[in-house]
């Protein structure tokens, strides 16, 4: 019996804990029959625990903190998970798995400097996934050269990670390197031939360069991707087999379609090709400047070139306005949208002028422009959504906001905005049961929308369900760490902790 126990303890010491405990208990149970075996098993388990605590006195509590952090993380509670992982890190500062978890929570909460430092510590301690974390940080910072190099390195090491090929290609497109982007998609497709997203994105990339090759890729896809075949540019112009005339604007149409679908990298490549051949197209030039801004690059030079003409088209002013909106320069955006509307009084420009005024905090001006747009297009749901955001988002003129939310629900019952704004209107009226019902319905329709989780958290707090409210607010922060709702949720959590 003593010899067997000695062998068992040697196994515990030389291998890592969990499997050795199982082996030891099995041996004790086999050697001691009946109730004596059970008692021996319990005694053996206690002895093993004592040995583990002697060898690694912090190992057991550290593991408990890690398990607790993992459970909180799985539930979307990033702040609570971070606290648990920090407690584990204080006990196990040399463990790369703990550094990995700490880095992951920092990145998810938008703490990029802390995330990068933690990923580097994890890499120094042998974490094979740290390179992927550093690549993700570079993407979040829009440091495209580093992002491309890191994602490419990771993708070529870990072929099973499909997202790595997407990120590699998108970073290459942000840098304007079409060949490297194509290499990324083609390499990804070679390892994942059945991945429809990779085939689709490769087809979009080839659209401006090789329309016939793009047609073969896109035509094999299901709807709605297959519909892009009808938008492909004429095959002669990109290949240079014939001279594309200014009237044959299929490449231009392709670039604007990509812009409208928010495929910024592909739109940049297509619009660049078009503008190089048609420098007289001021609108396309301005659109290219706006796209560069969306990629985190400087698009001002293109926008200025588009504005050098004596008669600046209203669309150029419009893209200037969108560019300034992305930069947070709301007053300058208003000036541009007003100039566009003066040249061409379409509801779109009035809508954008109202949005810019609302973001600038000028609610009376915003309402005036939005009402002007509504007079021209009373059936336009987007205008009703903007009015609901104006009234209910800023908690002014609640009756008008209630009316706007009703209009959204009646005109577009499939749109989540109607349920969210109606739920928030009920909250502002103190009708919390109706507010919770509609906001939960909105959450089912759009579970990744941080505004819904924030508003539902506020409703639950008003109902006195503090713990459920805290959970919902923490999930909001994880979804929107750097945005408005993430900041509001953090402030509300601080208030709740003080109670």
N, C-alpha and C positions, 0 to 999 in steps of 0.2 A: 504493500500500500504506500509506504513512504517513498520507495523507489519510483513508483508510478507518479506520485505527486511531484517528486523532484524533476522528472522528465517534463511533466506538464508545465511547471513553472519556468523551465528552461525555454520551452516553446513560447510562453507569454513574453519573456524578455527579448528573445531574438526576433520575433515577428511582430506585426502590428496588431492592435488590441482585439478587435471584434472577433476575428476568426479564431484566435487563440482561446478566447473565453469560451467560445462554443465547443472547441475541441476538449478543453479541460473539463467542462461540465459533463460532456458526454462520457468521458472516461470515468469520472467519479460516479456517475449514475450507473454505468455498466458494472462497476466493481462492488457497489453496495446494494444489496437486494432490498426491495420493498420500501417500507417507511424509512429504514436506515439509509437507503439510497437517496431518498428525497432530502433527508436531513443533511446527508453528506454533500448533496448538491448545493444546498443553501449555504452550508459552511464554506464549501469550496468557492462559491460565488463571492462571499464576503472576503475570503482570503485574497482572491484575485483582485477585487476592488482595492483592498489595502495595498497590495503590491503595486497596482497601477498608480495609486496616489503617491506611493513612495518614489516610483520612477519618474512620474510626471504629475506633480501636485496640482497643476493648473489645467491638465488635459480634459478632465471630466467637465468642469464648469465652462471651459472654452467651447467644448462641443455642444453644451446646452445652449449657449448664446448663439452659436452658429445655426443650430436647428430652429431656434426661435426667430432669428433673423430671416432664415429661408421661408418660414411659414408666413411671416409678415410681408416679405417681398412678394410671395405668390399671391397674396391678397391685395396687392397694390398699395401697401402702406410703406412708402419709401422712407419717410422720416423715422418711423419706428424701427424699420429694418436697419437703417444706418446706425442708430443708437446701439442696437444689439451687436452689430458687426464691430463697432468701435470697442465695445466691452470685450469681445473675443480677441480683438487685435491687441489690447492691453495685456492679455494673458499669453498670446502666441504671436509675438512680433516678427518671428522668422517664418511663419507659415504662409506660403504663396497663395494658398486657397483663401485665406482670410483677406489678404491684400486684394485679391481678385474681387471679392464681394464688396469690400470697401470702395474700390475704384468704380465698380458698377453702379453703386448707389450715388456716388458723387456725380457721375456722368448723367444719370437719369434725372438728378435734381438740378442740372444745369451748372454745377460747380466744376467747370472744366479744368481750371488750374489744379485743383485738388485731385481730380480724376486722373489727369496726366501724371502727376507725381506718384499717385498710388499704383497706376499701371506700370510705371518704371520700376517701382519697388517690387511689384509682383514679378516682372520680367527678370530682375536681378536674382530673384529667389527661385527661378525655374518655371514660372507659369507659362505654358505654351500658348495660352489664349491672350496674353498681354498685348501682343502685336495687333490683334484685332481691335482691342480696346483703344489703343493709341491711334489706329486708323479712324475709328469712329469719332474720336475727339477732334482730329484734324478736319473731318468732314463737317462737324458741327461748327467749327471755327471758320469754315470756308477757306482753309489753307490747302488749296487744291494740289499743289505740287507734292506736299507731304502726304496728303490723302491718297493721291494716285499711287505713289511709291509704296506706301504701306499696304493698301488694299491689293495691289498687284502681287506683292510679296506674299501676303496671306493667302490670296486666291490660288496661287501656284503651289502653295504648301498644302492647302486644305481644299481639295477639289469638291468635296461634298457641300461646302458652304456656298449656296447659290447667291445669297445676297452679296458676297464679296465681289462677284463678277459684275453685278449691277453697280455697286459703289465705285469700282475701278473704272467702268465705262463712263459713269456720270462725272467723275472727277476729270477724266480725260477730255470729255466734251466741254466742261467748264473752262478748260485750258485751250480749247479750240483744236485739240489734237484728234482729228477724225480717224486717222489710221490706228492709233492706239485704242480708241474707243471700239473700233470695229474688231480689233484683235481681242479685246476683252469679251465682247459678245460672242464672237466665234469660238473662243476657247471655252467659254461657259456652255455654249451649245454642244460642243464636242463631248463634254462630260455629262450634260443634261439634255439629251436630244428631245425629250418629251416636254420640256419646260416651255409652255406657251408664252409666258411673259418674256422670256429671253428671245424667242423667235419674233415676237411682236416688236420689241425694242430694236432688234437688229434690222427688221424690215423698215422701221421708221428712220433709222440712221442711213440706210441705203437709199431711201426714197429720193433724196436730192442728187445722189451720185450715180446710182444705178437703178432707175425706176423699174426696169424689167426684172432685175433680180429681186427687188423689193416686192414686186407684184407676185412672184412665185412664192415668196415667204408668206405674205399677208393673205393671199387667196386660200391658203391651206388652213387658216385659222377660223374658229367659230365667230359668230357675231358677239359683240359689236366690233371686234377688231377687224373683221373682214371688210367692214364698210370703208376702211381707209384706202382700199384699192381704188375707189372712185375718185379720191383726191390726189392720187399720185401725179407728179408733173409729167409733161411730155418727155418721152425718152430721148429725143434728139438733143435737146438743149444741154442737159448736164454732161452728156458725152461729147459734145462739141461736133456732132455729125451734121448739124445744121444750125443756122443762125436763128436764135430765138428773137422774135420781134417783141416790141413793147406791148403789142396787143395780145400776144400769146403769153398769158400771165399764169400758167399752170404752176411754175416753180414758186412764184409769189404766193399764190393761193395755198400751196403746200406749207410754206413757211408760216403764214398766218393761221392756218389750221393747227399747226403744232403749238404756236403761241397760245391760241385759245384753249388748247387741251393741257397747257402748262408743262409741256415737254421742252423746257427752256434750252437745254443743250442742243437738241436736234433743231429747234427753231433758230437758234443762233447760226448754225451751220448753213441751213437753207437760206435764211435772209442774207447772210454774208455773200453767198454765191449770187443771189439776185442783185444785190446792191452793187457788187463789183461790175456787173454787166450793165446795170441801169442806174448810174449815179444821179440821174435826174429824178428818181423816185424818192421824193422827200418823205413820204409817209412810211415807206418801208425802212428808210434810213432811221427815222425816229423810233419805229418799232424795234429795230435792232438795238438802239441805245437803251430802250426800256428792258429788253431781254437781258442785256449785259448787266444791268442793274439788279435784276432778279437773281443772277448768278453770283452776286457779290462783287462784280467787277465795275470798272468805271465806264459808264455809257454816255457821259456828258459830251464827249467830243462828237459822237454821232448825232446826238440831239441838237447840238449847236450847228453842225453842218446842215441839218435839216431845216434850221431856222434862218439861214442866211438869205433866203429868197425874199424878194420884195413883198410877195403875197404868200404868207405862210398858211398852208391848209389847216382847217380846224382839227384834223386828225393829229397833226404834229403837236398842237397845243394839248390835245387829249393825252398823248403818250408822255409829254412833259409832265402833265398832272399826275399820271400814274407813277411815273418815276419819283416825283417828289413825295407822293403818298408813302411809297416804300421806304423813303429816307426819313420819314417822320416830319417833313417840312410842309405842314398842312396849310399855312397861309399862302405859300408859293403855289401849292397845288390848286388852291381856290382861284388864284389869279389866272392860272392856265385853263381851268375848266370854264371859268367865266368868259375868257377870250374865245374858247371853242364855241360856247353857246351863242355868243354874239355873232359869230360868223355863220353858225348853223344851229338854230334853236331846236335841237332834237332832245327828247326826254333823257337819253343816255347821259348827255353832258350835264343836264340839270340834276340827275340822280347823283352823279359823281361829285358835283359841286356841293350837294347836300351832305354827302358822306364826309367830304373833306371838312366842311364847316362843323359837322358834329364831332369829328375827331379833334378839331381845334377848340371845342368847348363853346362854340357860338350856336346855341340851340335854336334861337329865334331865326337866324339866317338859315340854318339847316332846315327848319320846318318850312320856311318860305320856298326854298328851292325844291324840296321834296313834294310839296303840294303843287308846285308848278309842273313837275314831271307827272304827277298823278292826274292832273287835268287833261294832259295830252294822252295818257295811256292808263285809264282807270282799271284795266284788266291785268296790268303788269304786277305779278306777285312780288317781284324783287323790290318794287317801290313800297308795297305794303310791309314787307319784311324790314326795310330800312326805317319806316315810320314806327314800327313796333320797337325796334332797337332804340330809336330816339326817345320815345315816350317812356317805355318800360325799363330800358337799360339805364336811363338817367333818372327814373322815378319822378317824372313830371307829367302832368296832364294824363293821369292814370285812365280816365274815361276814354280818351282818344286812343290810348294804347290798347285798351280792352277791345275797342272797335277794330283796330288794325289786326290784332291777333285773330279775331273772329273772321275777318276777311281772308286771312291766310288759310285758316282751316276750311272755309267754304270753297275757296278757289283752288286750293292745292292740298287736299287731305293727305297726300303722300309725302309732303314736306315736313321734316321734323321741326322746323322753326315754328310752325303753328302751335304744336303741342308744347314746345318749350316756352314760348312767349305767353300762351294762355295760362300755363301753370304758374309762371312768374307773376302774371297779373292777379291770379287768385291769391298768391302769397302776399302781394302788396295790399290786398283787400282783407287780409286776415282769414281767408278761407283755406285753411291749411290742408284739410283732407282732400279737397278737390285739387289743390296745388300738387300734393304728393302723387295723386293718381295720374295726372297728366304728365308730370315730370318723369315718373317711372316709365310711362309709355314712351316718352321721348328717349329715355335711356336705352330702352330695348331697340329702338330704331337706330340710335347712334351712340353705342357704348363708349366710343373713344372721344366724344365731344366734351372737353373739360368744363364748358359753361354749364352744361346740364348737371354734372356732378356737383359743381359748386352750388348751384341754385337748390338742388335737392338737399345738399348738406345744410343749407340755411333753413329750409323748410323743416327738416328733422330736428334741428336745434330749436326752432320755434315751438315744436310740439313737445319739447322736453326730452327727446331721445338723444342724449348727449353722446353716447358711445357710437351710435350709428352715424351721427353727424360728423364726429371726428374721423371715422373711417372714410366717409365720402369726401371730406375736405383733403385728407391725405392723398387719396386717389387722384384728386384734382391736381395737386402739386406734381405728382408723378407724370401726369399727362401734359401739364403746361408749366414746367418749372421756371421758365424765363418770361412767361406771358402775364397778361393782366389777371387772369383768373387764378393762376398759381400764386401770385403775390397776394391777392385778396384772400385766398384760402389760408395762406400762411398767417396773415394778420388775424384772421378769425380763430385759427387754432391757438395762437398766443393768448387771445382773449379767453378762450375756453379753459386753457390751462390755469389761468389766474382765478378761476371760480372755485 
